[in-house]
Amino acid sequence: MKCILFDVWRTIVEPEVDRREYYRIRVEALLKSCGVQSVDLERSLEIYLGVHEELERIRDERLVEIPAEEELKAFFRELGLNCDVGPTQLQSYAEPFLKVTRVREGAFNAIQFARRRGFTLGVLANSPHVQMRRERLRLAGLEGLFDAILVSAEVRFRKPHPKAFLAALEALNSTPKEAMMVGDDPKADILGAKSIGMTAVWVKREDLNPPEEADAIVESLANFPRVLREMRWV
């Protein structure tokens, strides 16, 4: 059965604030979750960004997920803060993703279109937080349109690792030849999908060059139904 996998970050959902403000909201929520009232927020933000960027480098290098719990432990340790990592801290970690993001124009209609046309639909997202992506899709009214939602924190491997894609296809009872990946990251989404023989559609980003390997490019998911027709998938 033909299936379509969607990325989430900057494909279905995009931030409403700039990068620094996004992480400032996270850090402020984390400090509050630990009962910290008076602190140098800018210094704490710089410490967090240093920890986050180093772990992102390792994630990208090894393509194995480092859970959010480990990221928070490292942050608290660097900050000199004695705070356990539990559900409250993980909710604080997710706060900016849940509160200062919006669904991209055309995404809801495009996913509904693919669903009505009989495709099996899935999400394959890189995320160190197990529930964050699911919760955002639920809040957007999109969760029920997908047959499977997989994040790297569960499958352990990050896109573009082939095992991440193969885990998603197994969950959807599909094969690479019958599957399409739709995402904004040239390496994680497009090269990763093509490496195992999937079709790949790139959702355009102004800050990145178009990947030559993409089978099609869309300005946004608003154009996705048209591209499906042009590719004769419908």
N, CA, C and O of each residue as an XYZ file, in Angstrom:
936
protein
N       0.844     -1.198      0.000
C       0.000      0.000      0.000
C       0.879      1.248      0.000
O       1.848      1.318      0.755
N       0.550      2.239     -0.842
C       1.332      3.461     -0.889
C       1.143      4.277      0.389
O       0.034      4.418      0.906
N       2.253      4.804      0.873
C       2.174      5.609      2.092
C       2.973      6.893      1.921
O       3.874      6.979      1.086
N       2.625      7.884      2.728
C       3.320      9.166      2.732
C       3.728      9.480      4.158
O       2.903      9.475      5.071
N       5.022      9.754      4.337
C       5.551     10.165      5.623
C       5.776     11.680      5.614
O       6.272     12.240      4.637
N       5.410     12.318      6.697
C       5.615     13.760      6.838
C       6.562     14.052      7.991
O       6.475     13.438      9.055
N       7.463     14.994      7.766
C       8.204     15.608      8.854
C       7.249     16.577      9.560
O       6.172     16.875      9.042
N       7.640     17.065     10.736
C       6.786     18.013     11.463
C       7.389     19.411     11.504
O       6.787     20.359     10.999
N       8.579     19.551     12.104
C       9.177     20.863     12.333
C       9.536     21.537     11.021
O      10.319     21.005     10.234
N       8.965     22.704     10.789
C       9.131     23.518      9.585
C       8.535     22.880      8.323
O       8.726     23.381      7.215
N       7.816     21.779      8.505
C       7.073     21.170      7.398
C       5.578     21.327      7.662
O       4.858     21.914      6.854
N       5.119     20.805      8.790
C       3.726     20.975      9.203
C       3.594     22.157     10.163
O       2.637     22.927     10.088
N       4.560     22.286     11.058
C       4.521     23.303     12.111
C       5.744     24.207     11.984
O       6.842     23.729     11.699
N       5.562     25.507     12.193
C       6.674     26.450     12.131
C       6.648     27.363     13.353
O       5.586     27.572     13.938
N       7.805     27.912     13.751
C       7.845     28.789     14.929
C       7.247     30.160     14.641
O       7.307     30.661     13.518
N       6.673     30.750     15.677
C       6.117     32.112     15.581
C       7.100     33.154     16.099
O       6.852     34.353     15.973
N       8.207     32.714     16.676
C       9.213     33.621     17.232
C      10.576     33.217     16.691
O      10.719     32.140     16.111
N      11.576     34.070     16.874
C      12.911     33.721     16.397
C      13.549     32.684     17.321
O      13.045     32.389     18.404
N      14.662     32.151     16.860
C      15.313     31.037     17.553
C      15.648     31.382     18.999
O      15.394     30.583     19.900
N      16.212     32.558     19.229
C      16.638     32.914     20.589
C      15.443     33.051     21.525
O      15.499     32.598     22.668
N      14.382     33.660     21.061
C      13.188     33.794     21.897
C      12.567     32.432     22.177
O      12.078     32.180     23.278
N      12.589     31.563     21.184
C      12.054     30.203     21.356
C      12.749     29.504     22.527
O      12.093     28.933     23.398
N      14.080     29.554     22.537
C      14.820     28.874     23.597
C      14.775     29.641     24.916
O      14.896     29.040     25.983
N      14.603     30.954     24.856
C      14.436     31.714     26.096
C      13.164     31.270     26.817
O      13.157     31.133     28.041
N      12.103     31.048     26.069
C      10.852     30.568     26.667
C      11.072     29.210     27.327
O      10.563     28.962     28.420
N      11.817     28.343     26.679
C      12.113     27.022     27.253
C      12.901     27.155     28.544
O      12.554     26.540     29.553
N      13.956     27.951     28.517
C      14.815     28.086     29.699
C      14.044     28.704     30.865
O      14.176     28.251     32.002
N      13.250     29.723     30.596
C      12.470     30.358     31.660
C      11.499     29.363     32.293
O      11.328     29.332     33.511
N      10.865     28.550     31.445
C       9.939     27.537     31.963
C      10.681     26.472     32.775
O      10.179     26.011     33.799
N      11.852     26.091     32.327
C      12.639     25.086     33.051
C      13.055     25.599     34.420
O      12.947     24.883     35.416
N      13.529     26.831     34.472
C      13.940     27.398     35.754
C      12.758     27.486     36.712
O      12.892     27.189     37.899
N      11.622     27.888     36.203
C      10.416     27.973     37.035
C      10.015     26.583     37.549
O       9.576     26.432     38.689
N      10.176     25.572     36.685
C       9.806     24.206     37.088
C      10.687     23.685     38.216
O      10.301     22.769     38.941
N      11.883     24.278     38.362
C      12.807     23.876     39.420
C      12.722     24.790     40.634
O      13.498     24.654     41.580
N      11.775     25.720     40.602
C      11.575     26.612     41.744
C      12.582     27.739     41.824
O      12.758     28.337     42.885
N      13.252     28.041     40.707
C      14.246     29.117     40.695
C      13.536     30.426     40.387
O      12.910     30.563     39.336
N      13.630     31.389     41.301
C      12.917     32.651     41.148
C      13.824     33.770     40.635
O      13.457     34.503     39.716
N      14.990     33.894     41.226
C      15.896     34.988     40.875
C      17.148     34.426     40.224
O      17.942     33.743     40.870
N      17.320     34.721     38.926
C      18.457     34.168     38.194
C      18.738     35.066     36.989
O      17.854     35.775     36.509
N      19.957     35.026     36.520
C      20.335     35.748     35.309
C      19.855     34.933     34.110
O      20.492     33.957     33.714
N      18.719     35.347     33.537
C      18.104     34.562     32.473
C      18.988     34.501     31.233
O      19.084     33.453     30.594
N      19.636     35.613     30.885
C      20.479     35.612     29.686
C      21.670     34.677     29.856
O      22.039     33.969     28.919
N      22.264     34.668     31.021
C      23.373     33.736     31.291
C      22.879     32.300     31.217
O      23.545     31.444     30.635
N      21.722     32.032     31.801
C      21.155     30.681     31.771
C      20.867     30.254     30.340
O      21.082     29.100     29.970
N      20.372     31.205     29.529
C      20.088     30.912     28.127
C      21.368     30.555     27.383
O      21.380     29.609     26.596
N      22.444     31.297     27.622
C      23.710     31.005     26.954
C      24.231     29.629     27.347
O      24.753     28.899     26.504
N      24.094     29.274     28.611
C      24.520     27.944     29.063
C      23.684     26.871     28.382
O      24.211     25.861     27.916
N      22.368     27.103     28.329
C      21.515     26.109     27.675
C      21.871     25.949     26.196
O      21.974     24.829     25.696
N      22.055     27.065     25.506
C      22.373     27.000     24.075
C      23.678     26.249     23.842
O      23.800     25.507     22.867
N      24.651     26.432     24.723
C      25.908     25.699     24.596
C      25.706     24.202     24.737
O      26.253     23.418     23.962
N      24.916     23.805     25.733
C      24.615     22.378     25.932
C      23.836     21.820     24.751
O      24.156     20.756     24.221
N      22.814     22.553     24.354
C      21.950     22.100     23.258
C      22.730     21.939     21.955
O      22.584     20.932     21.263
N      23.545     22.916     21.627
C      24.292     22.868     20.365
C      25.314     21.740     20.351
O      25.534     21.117     19.312
N      25.941     21.473     21.495
C      26.897     20.365     21.564
C      26.184     19.023     21.386
O      26.679     18.142     20.681
N      25.029     18.870     22.021
C      24.277     17.619     21.875
C      23.717     17.476     20.464
O      23.654     16.365     19.937
N      23.309     18.579     19.845
C      22.851     18.524     18.461
C      23.978     18.084     17.533
O      23.755     17.333     16.583
N      25.191     18.558     17.819
C      26.350     18.141     17.020
C      26.556     16.627     17.128
O      26.807     15.954     16.128
N      26.448     16.102     18.349
C      26.621     14.660     18.557
C      25.483     13.889     17.903
O      25.709     12.846     17.290
N      24.269     14.396     18.031
C      23.121     13.749     17.394
C      23.310     13.661     15.884
O      23.088     12.611     15.280
N      23.719     14.764     15.286
C      23.905     14.792     13.836
C      25.062     13.898     13.393
O      25.027     13.307     12.314
N      26.068     13.811     14.225
C      27.253     13.013     13.884
C      26.970     11.518     13.992
O      27.381     10.740     13.131
N      26.270     11.118     15.049
C      26.040      9.694     15.316
C      24.696      9.193     14.791
O      24.509      7.990     14.607
N      23.768     10.108     14.552
C      22.407      9.768     14.109
C      21.701      8.833     15.090
O      20.854      8.026     14.709
N      22.072      8.963     16.352
C      21.400      8.243     17.432
C      20.853      9.295     18.386
O      21.559     10.236     18.749
N      19.593      9.138     18.793
C      18.952     10.171     19.605
C      19.503     10.208     21.027
O      19.748      9.173     21.647
N      19.687     11.408     21.515
C      19.992     11.654     22.924
C      18.731     12.242     23.535
O      18.337     13.347     23.161
N      18.085     11.544     24.461
C      16.780     11.990     24.969
C      16.833     13.359     25.636
O      17.880     13.805     26.104
N      15.684     14.007     25.666
C      15.568     15.315     26.304
C      15.980     15.250     27.773
O      16.543     16.206     28.307
N      15.700     14.130     28.417
C      16.086     13.981     29.822
C      17.583     14.206     30.012
O      18.003     14.876     30.956
N      18.389     13.638     29.101
C      19.840     13.792     29.208
C      20.267     15.232     28.931
O      21.206     15.739     29.544
N      19.576     15.876     28.012
C      19.869     17.276     27.711
C      19.602     18.159     28.933
O      20.384     19.057     29.245
N      18.492     17.892     29.613
C      18.146     18.692     30.782
C      19.094     18.433     31.947
O      19.461     19.360     32.669
N      19.486     17.194     32.129
C      20.453     16.884     33.189
C      21.763     17.630     32.952
O      22.352     18.176     33.885
N      22.214     17.649     31.704
C      23.460     18.345     31.369
C      23.317     19.844     31.596
O      24.241     20.490     32.091
N      22.159     20.401     31.236
C      21.916     21.831     31.435
C      21.930     22.189     32.914
O      22.593     23.144     33.318
N      21.206     21.429     33.716
C      21.156     21.709     35.150
C      22.544     21.565     35.783
O      22.920     22.339     36.663
N      23.286     20.576     35.327
C      24.634     20.361     35.852
C      25.540     21.551     35.523
O      26.272     22.032     36.388
N      25.490     22.022     34.277
C      26.304     23.177     33.873
C      25.879     24.448     34.600
O      26.696     25.332     34.858
N      24.612     24.528     34.922
C      24.084     25.699     35.618
C      24.378     25.644     37.120
O      24.230     26.643     37.825
N      24.797     24.464     37.604
C      25.018     24.285     39.031
C      23.734     24.197     39.810
O      23.672     24.588     40.976
N      22.701     23.679     39.162
C      21.363     23.612     39.752
C      21.027     22.179     40.132
O      21.128     21.271     39.308
N      20.632     21.981     41.370
C      20.238     20.656     41.844
C      18.739     20.478     41.607
O      17.916     20.851     42.442
N      18.403     19.904     40.458
C      16.993     19.743     40.097
C      16.823     18.421     39.361
O      17.510     18.161     38.373
N      15.912     17.591     39.841
C      15.631     16.328     39.169
C      14.885     16.586     37.864
O      14.240     17.621     37.697
N      14.982     15.641     36.954
C      14.257     15.731     35.689
C      13.065     14.787     35.744
O      13.224     13.566     35.765
N      11.886     15.360     35.765
C      10.662     14.579     35.821
C       9.643     15.119     34.836
O       9.996     15.915     33.966
N       8.385     14.706     34.950
C       7.341     15.149     34.020
C       7.188     16.669     33.931
O       6.920     17.198     32.852
N       7.356     17.378     35.058
C       7.198     18.832     35.041
C       8.282     19.494     34.205
O       8.012     20.436     33.458
N       9.500     19.004     34.330
C      10.611     19.562     33.557
C      10.462     19.229     32.070
O      10.773     20.061     31.218
N       9.997     18.036     31.759
C       9.796     17.664     30.355
C       8.670     18.475     29.728
O       8.727     18.809     28.545
N       7.650     18.794     30.513
C       6.585     19.660     30.008
C       7.128     21.062     29.744
O       6.742     21.709     28.770
N       8.012     21.524     30.604
C       8.633     22.835     30.401
C       9.509     22.838     29.162
O       9.539     23.823     28.425
N      10.215     21.755     28.929
C      11.033     21.618     27.723
C      10.163     21.778     26.475
O      10.576     22.402     25.497
N       8.968     21.214     26.519
C       8.066     21.237     25.358
C       7.322     22.559     25.200
O       6.703     22.791     24.162
N       7.367     23.416     26.190
C       6.495     24.600     26.215
C       6.560     25.465     24.951
O       5.505     25.792     24.408
N       7.737     25.851     24.457
C       7.715     26.700     23.260
C       7.162     25.996     22.030
O       6.501     26.621     21.201
N       7.425     24.705     21.907
C       6.920     23.963     20.750
C       5.396     23.890     20.769
O       4.753     23.876     19.719
N       4.831     23.843     21.957
C       3.373     23.746     22.079
C       2.688     25.109     22.044
O       1.520     25.198     21.664
N       3.395     26.175     22.435
C       2.730     27.456     22.631
C       3.097     28.546     21.639
O       2.307     29.467     21.427
N       4.268     28.471     21.028
C       4.652     29.559     20.107
C       5.015     28.992     18.725
O       6.000     29.396     18.106
N       4.202     28.059     18.273
C       4.299     27.549     16.908
C       2.922     27.608     16.275
O       1.912     27.702     16.973
N       2.883     27.552     14.947
C       1.614     27.540     14.219
C       1.689     26.478     13.123
O       2.770     26.114     12.660
N       0.530     25.997     12.728
C       0.449     25.066     11.607
C       0.657     25.854     10.322
O       0.039     26.900     10.122
N       1.518     25.357      9.461
C       1.826     26.073      8.223
C       0.618     26.113      7.288
O      -0.209     25.203      7.262
N       0.550     27.181      6.536
C      -0.552     27.377      5.602
C      -0.673     26.176      4.660
O       0.312     25.742      4.062
N      -1.873     25.657      4.540
C      -2.151     24.578      3.606
C      -1.874     23.190      4.135
O      -2.238     22.205      3.494
N      -1.230     23.086      5.301
C      -0.841     21.771      5.803
C      -2.059     20.896      6.115
O      -2.110     19.729      5.726
N      -3.024     21.465      6.811
C      -4.191     20.673      7.212
C      -4.925     20.139      5.981
O      -5.262     18.957      5.926
N      -5.171     20.994      5.006
C      -5.903     20.575      3.806
C      -5.120     19.554      2.987
O      -5.701     18.630      2.419
N      -3.792     19.725      2.928
C      -2.966     18.789      2.164
C      -2.991     17.399      2.782
O      -3.083     16.398      2.072
N      -2.910     17.341      4.100
C      -2.924     16.041      4.782
C      -4.300     15.399      4.652
O      -4.406     14.191      4.437
N      -5.347     16.197      4.782
C      -6.696     15.676      4.579
C      -6.880     15.150      3.150
O      -7.504     14.109      2.946
N      -6.344     15.860      2.179
C      -6.426     15.447      0.777
C      -5.786     14.073      0.592
O      -6.375     13.186     -0.026
N      -4.580     13.902      1.130
C      -3.885     12.622      1.000
C      -4.658     11.511      1.705
O      -4.706     10.375      1.231
N      -5.251     11.848      2.824
C      -6.040     10.859      3.570
C      -7.261     10.422      2.752
O      -7.557      9.230      2.666
N      -7.961     11.378      2.159
C      -9.157     11.054      1.376
C      -8.808     10.225      0.144
O      -9.617      9.422     -0.321
N      -7.603     10.423     -0.380
C      -7.182      9.665     -1.556
C      -6.702      8.265     -1.225
O      -6.265      7.535     -2.115
N      -6.775      7.884      0.026
C      -6.517      6.497      0.395
C      -5.096      6.155      0.784
O      -4.781      4.983      0.987
N      -4.230      7.150      0.892
C      -2.859      6.868      1.319
C      -2.812      6.510      2.799
O      -3.582      7.034      3.604
N      -1.903      5.614      3.142
C      -1.551      5.411      4.539
C      -0.609      6.547      4.916
O       0.354      6.816      4.198
N      -0.875      7.214      6.032
C      -0.106      8.399      6.396
C       0.645      8.201      7.706
O       0.147      7.582      8.646
N       1.842      8.737      7.739
C       2.643      8.657      8.950
C       3.466      9.899      9.174
O       3.663     10.705      8.265
N       3.943     10.045     10.388
C       4.880     11.103     10.754
C       6.192     10.450     11.140
O       6.216      9.467     11.881
N       7.281     11.002     10.634
C       8.613     10.576     11.057
C       9.393     11.842     11.394
O       9.761     12.610     10.505
N       9.640     12.051     12.677
C      10.231     13.317     13.128
C      11.433     13.075     14.025
O      11.432     12.164     14.853
N      12.445     13.888     13.857
C      13.558     13.908     14.796
C      13.145     14.729     16.002
O      12.845     15.916     15.876
N      13.127     14.105     17.168
C      12.792     14.826     18.397
C      13.301     14.039     19.590
O      13.063     12.835     19.685
N      14.007     14.712     20.513
C      14.468     14.018     21.716
C      13.378     13.859     22.771
O      13.588     13.217     23.800
N      12.218     14.445     22.510
C      11.097     14.411     23.462
C      10.017     13.509     22.879
O       9.521     13.761     21.781
N       9.653     12.469     23.603
C       8.746     11.438     23.068
C       7.387     12.007     22.698
O       6.896     11.754     21.597
N       6.764     12.774     23.596
C       5.368     13.172     23.400
C       5.175     14.529     22.732
O       4.064     14.848     22.309
N       6.219     15.327     22.627
C       6.068     16.711     22.188
C       5.430     16.831     20.806
O       4.503     17.620     20.622
N       5.916     16.055     19.831
C       5.368     16.124     18.477
C       3.918     15.646     18.450
O       3.072     16.264     17.805
N       3.635     14.560     19.141
C       2.259     14.040     19.169
C       1.294     15.055     19.761
O       0.203     15.271     19.233
N       1.701     15.670     20.854
C       0.822     16.616     21.528
C       0.528     17.824     20.643
O      -0.596     18.327     20.622
N       1.539     18.286     19.914
C       1.309     19.447     19.036
C       0.353     19.088     17.906
O      -0.504     19.891     17.537
N       0.494     17.895     17.362
C      -0.422     17.444     16.308
C      -1.834     17.279     16.847
O      -2.809     17.566     16.152
N      -1.942     16.815     18.094
C      -3.268     16.678     18.710
C      -3.917     18.043     18.877
O      -5.097     18.214     18.571
N      -3.150     19.013     19.360
C      -3.686     20.360     19.553
C      -4.129     20.982     18.233
O      -5.044     21.805     18.203
N      -3.473     20.585     17.140
C      -3.808     21.120     15.817
C      -4.951     20.356     15.155
O      -5.399     20.730     14.071
N      -5.427     19.289     15.798
C      -6.486     18.492     15.213
C      -5.998     17.580     14.102
O      -6.788     17.147     13.264
N      -4.703     17.282     14.085
C      -4.116     16.489     13.002
C      -3.775     15.055     13.408
O      -3.618     14.190     12.546
N      -3.664     14.804     14.683
C      -3.178     13.505     15.146
C      -3.981     12.345     14.559
O      -3.408     11.334     14.150
N      -5.293     12.489     14.516
C      -6.154     11.407     14.050
C      -6.063     11.114     12.565
O      -6.596     10.104     12.104
N      -5.393     11.982     11.799
C      -5.250     11.748     10.357
C      -4.091     10.815     10.036
O      -3.953     10.364      8.899
N      -3.255     10.523     11.032
C      -2.079      9.694     10.804
C      -2.267      8.285     11.358
O      -2.831      8.082     12.433
N      -1.775      7.326     10.587
C      -1.850      5.920     11.011
C      -0.729      5.569     11.970
O      -0.855      4.623     12.748
N       0.359      6.311     11.928
C       1.486      6.082     12.839
C       2.260      7.383     12.998
O       2.443      8.136     12.041
N       2.709      7.632     14.217
C       3.541      8.797     14.505
C       4.792      8.290     15.209
O       4.725      7.781     16.327
N       5.926      8.435     14.545
C       7.183      7.957     15.100
C       8.143      9.122     15.298
O       8.281      9.988     14.434
N       8.804      9.127     16.455
C       9.834     10.136     16.717
C      11.121      9.419     17.097
O      11.111      8.290     17.587
N      12.226     10.110     16.857
C      13.531      9.487     17.054
C      13.781      9.079     18.502
O      14.552      8.153     18.756
N      13.142      9.753     19.452
C      13.313      9.380     20.852
C      12.805      7.977     21.130
O      13.235      7.336     22.090
N      11.894      7.497     20.295
C      11.362      6.137     20.459
C      12.123      5.116     19.620
O      12.446      4.029     20.098
N      12.405      5.469     18.372
C      13.077      4.500     17.495
C      14.594      4.535     17.680
O      15.306      3.681     17.153
N      15.089      5.532     18.437
C      16.505      5.697     18.799
C      17.347      6.297     17.678
O      18.295      7.034     17.953
N      17.031      6.005     16.455
C      17.817      6.512     15.338
C      17.181      7.773     14.773
O      15.957      7.897     14.727
N      18.026      8.709     14.344
C      17.566      9.972     13.776
C      17.676      9.942     12.259
O      18.611      9.362     11.707
N      16.722     10.565     11.595
C      16.886     10.793     10.158
C      18.186     11.562      9.943
O      18.453     12.490     10.706
N      19.001     11.235      8.960
C      18.717     10.381      7.795
C      19.106      8.911      7.949
O      19.252      8.222      6.939
N      19.278      8.407      9.163
C      19.641      6.999      9.328
C      18.578      6.110      8.688
O      17.389      6.297      8.945
N      18.983      5.148      7.859
C      17.994      4.267      7.218
C      17.072      3.564      8.196
O      15.910      3.307      7.879
N      17.579      3.248      9.392
C      16.745      2.513     10.349
C      15.550      3.336     10.820
O      14.518      2.770     11.181
N      15.673      4.656     10.823
C      14.526      5.492     11.193
C      13.421      5.348     10.162
O      12.255      5.179     10.518
N      13.779      5.413      8.892
C      12.788      5.279      7.821
C      12.200      3.875      7.780
O      10.992      3.707      7.611
N      13.045      2.879      7.934
C      12.569      1.498      7.867
C      11.618      1.184      9.025
O      10.676      0.409      8.860
N      11.861      1.778     10.185
C      10.948      1.584     11.318
C       9.577      2.172     11.005
O       8.551      1.578     11.337
N       9.563      3.341     10.365
C       8.291      3.968      9.997
C       7.553      3.143      8.954
O       6.339      2.961      9.049
N       8.276      2.645      7.964
C       7.630      1.848      6.918
C       7.101      0.531      7.473
O       6.054      0.046      7.043
N       7.810     -0.035      8.409
C       7.325     -1.264      9.038
C       6.029     -0.997      9.796
O       5.097     -1.799      9.747
N       5.977      0.132     10.495
C       4.767      0.487     11.244
C       3.580      0.701     10.322
O       2.434      0.492     10.721
N       3.848      1.117      9.089
C       2.784      1.398      8.123
C       2.583      0.269      7.131
O       1.783      0.381      6.203
N       3.323     -0.833      7.332
C       3.195     -2.010      6.453
C       3.429     -1.625      4.993
O       2.668     -2.009      4.104
N       4.499     -0.855      4.765
C       4.809     -0.397      3.418
C       6.265     -0.694      3.086
O       7.023     -1.169      3.932
N       6.646     -0.409      1.844
C       8.009     -0.628      1.369
C       8.551      0.677      0.796
O       7.770      1.565      0.453
N       9.866      0.812      0.684
C      10.424      2.044      0.133
C       9.873      2.416     -1.239
O       9.637      3.595     -1.502
N       9.663      1.445     -2.112
C       9.165      1.736     -3.461
C       7.754      2.296     -3.446
O       7.346      2.981     -4.384
N       7.005      2.008     -2.384
C       5.615      2.474     -2.289
C       5.490      3.735     -1.425
O       4.382      4.206     -1.168
N       6.633      4.280     -0.979
C       6.573      5.318      0.049
C       7.186      6.636     -0.400
O       8.096      6.678     -1.227
N       6.659      7.704      0.170
C       7.132      9.061     -0.093
C       7.427      9.748      1.233
O       6.692      9.589      2.208
N       8.524     10.522      1.252
C       8.844     11.357      2.405
C       8.662     12.812      2.016
O       9.101     13.234      0.946
N       8.013     13.583      2.886
C       7.788     15.006      2.652
C       8.409     15.770      3.809
O       7.999     15.602      4.958
N       9.401     16.615      3.512
C      10.054     17.349      4.589
C      10.892     18.500      4.092
O      11.084     18.669      2.888
N      11.391     19.291      5.024
C      12.121     20.516      4.687
C      13.635     20.381      4.782
O      14.358     21.252      4.300
N      14.130     19.309      5.393
C      15.562     19.176      5.623
C      16.206     18.379      4.489
O      15.911     17.194      4.330
N      17.085     19.010      3.693
C      17.672     18.320      2.549
C      18.400     17.037      2.912
O      18.331     16.050      2.180
N      19.096     17.050      4.043
C      19.850     15.865      4.448
C      18.969     14.853      5.166
O      18.870     13.702      4.743
N      18.330     15.279      6.249
C      17.556     14.355      7.079
C      16.375     13.754      6.332
O      16.146     12.546      6.389
N      15.625     14.600      5.629
C      14.403     14.127      4.978
C      14.632     13.613      3.560
O      14.186     12.519      3.214
N      15.325     14.400      2.745
C      15.435     14.063      1.323
C      16.504     13.002      1.080
O      16.207     11.953      0.509
N      17.737     13.253      1.501
C      18.796     12.267      1.297
C      18.520     10.984      2.071
O      18.802      9.884      1.596
N      17.965     11.141      3.269
C      17.631      9.953      4.058
C      16.633      9.062      3.358
O      16.813      7.845      3.299
N      15.573      9.665      2.821
C      14.549      8.885      2.111
C      15.110      8.270      0.831
O      14.857      7.102      0.538
N      15.866      9.053      0.075
C      16.401      8.552     -1.192
C      17.406      7.419     -0.975
O      17.568      6.554     -1.836
N      18.075      7.428      0.171
C      19.093      6.402      0.438
C      18.509      4.996      0.520
O      19.222      4.011      0.329
N      17.208      4.904      0.805
C      16.591      3.569      0.847
C      15.586      3.369     -0.293
O      14.816      2.409     -0.286
N      15.598      4.278     -1.266
C      14.764      4.087     -2.451
C      13.374      4.675     -2.384
O      12.513      4.297     -3.178
N      13.124      5.602     -1.448
C      11.827      6.257     -1.360
C      11.751      7.440     -2.321
O      12.776      7.963     -2.758
N      10.543      7.851     -2.641
C      10.314      9.124     -3.317
C      10.419     10.229     -2.264
O      10.026     10.026     -1.116
N      10.952     11.406     -2.650
C      11.133     12.474     -1.677
C      10.666     13.808     -2.240
O      11.027     14.185     -3.355
N       9.857     14.519     -1.454
C       9.354     15.843     -1.833
C       9.876     16.857     -0.822
O       9.661     16.720      0.383
N      10.566     17.874     -1.331
C      11.152     18.893     -0.461
C      10.200     20.070     -0.306
O       9.711     20.622     -1.291
N       9.942     20.449      0.949
C       9.169     21.646      1.250
C      10.159     22.800      1.357
O      11.025     22.808      2.232
N      10.027     23.754      0.476
C      11.032     24.801      0.289
C      11.281     25.624      1.549
O      10.363     25.979      2.288
N      12.574     25.911      1.762
C      13.002     26.834      2.793
C      13.920     27.865      2.165
O      14.839     27.517      1.422
N      13.672     29.132      2.461
C      14.432     30.207      1.834
C      15.898     30.202      2.241
O      16.751     30.691      1.501
N      16.198     29.647      3.424
C      17.573     29.680      3.925
C      18.410     28.496      3.471
O      19.569     28.377      3.868
N      17.846     27.614      2.641
C      18.564     26.423      2.199
C      18.483     26.273      0.689
O      17.494     26.657      0.065
N      19.535     25.710      0.114
C      19.536     25.431     -1.318
C      18.711     24.184     -1.605
O      18.729     23.242     -0.813
N      17.987     24.157     -2.720
C      17.186     22.969     -3.065
C      18.069     21.744     -3.245
O      19.093     21.820     -3.924
N      17.697     20.625     -2.658
C      18.473     19.399     -2.855
C      18.225     18.821     -4.251
O      17.077     18.634     -4.656
N      19.291     18.544     -4.971
C      19.159     18.003     -6.324
C      18.469     16.643     -6.325
O      17.861     16.247     -7.320
N      18.568     15.938     -5.213
C      18.020     14.583     -5.152
C      16.499     14.547     -5.024
O      15.889     13.497     -5.228
N      15.877     15.681     -4.688
C      14.428     15.706     -4.489
C      13.688     15.370     -5.783
O      14.070     15.830     -6.859
N      12.642     14.576     -5.676
C      11.819     14.239     -6.840
C      10.869     15.372     -7.200
O      10.416     15.478     -8.340
N      10.573     16.216     -6.218
C       9.713     17.379     -6.447
C       9.950     18.380     -5.338
O      10.425     18.030     -4.257
N       9.611     19.642     -5.618
C       9.745     20.726     -4.640
C       8.414     21.461     -4.557
O       7.792     21.753     -5.579
N       7.981     21.756     -3.336
C       6.762     22.541     -3.141
C       7.090     23.773     -2.315
O       7.922     23.721     -1.410
N       6.429     24.888     -2.633
C       6.612     26.110     -1.858
C       6.112     25.925     -0.431
O       6.714     26.424      0.520
N       5.019     25.212     -0.295
C       4.441     24.867      1.000
C       3.529     23.682      0.772
O       3.323     23.269     -0.369
N       2.978     23.128      1.845
C       2.079     21.985      1.678
C       0.786     22.370      0.972
O       0.031     21.493      0.551
N       0.523     23.649      0.838
C      -0.645     24.079      0.061
C      -0.544     23.602     -1.387
O      -1.561     23.393     -2.048
N       0.683     23.430     -1.876
C       0.904     22.974     -3.255
C       1.040     21.464     -3.381
O       1.211     20.944     -4.483
N       0.967     20.762     -2.261
C       1.229     19.328     -2.286
C       0.214     18.525     -3.105
O       0.630     17.631     -3.842
N      -1.092     18.796     -3.017
C      -2.037     18.041     -3.854
C      -1.723     18.158     -5.344
O      -1.817     17.175     -6.079
N      -1.351     19.354     -5.788
C      -0.999     19.537     -7.196
C       0.210     18.686     -7.579
O       0.230     18.067     -8.642
N       1.218     18.661     -6.702
C       2.421     17.879     -6.984
C       2.108     16.379     -7.018
O       2.673     15.648     -7.832
N       1.228     15.927     -6.156
C       0.828     14.510     -6.193
C       0.211     14.160     -7.546
O       0.460     13.087     -8.096
N      -0.587     15.070     -8.068
C      -1.188     14.827     -9.386
C      -0.122     14.837    -10.480
O      -0.122     13.979    -11.363
N       0.778     15.805    -10.417
C       1.838     15.897    -11.436
C       2.746     14.672    -11.423
O       3.245     14.258    -12.469
N       2.960     14.100    -10.259
C       3.809     12.918    -10.124
C       3.024     11.634    -10.398
O       3.574     10.533    -10.379
N       1.723     11.805    -10.654
C       0.832     10.686    -10.930
C       0.740      9.693     -9.759
O       0.629      8.480     -9.934
N       0.792     10.266     -8.592
C       0.520      9.461     -7.396
C      -0.974      9.408     -7.106
O      -1.440      8.552     -6.355
N      -1.724     10.333     -7.709
C      -3.192     10.295     -7.601
C      -3.779     10.455     -8.989
O      -5.000     10.454     -9.148
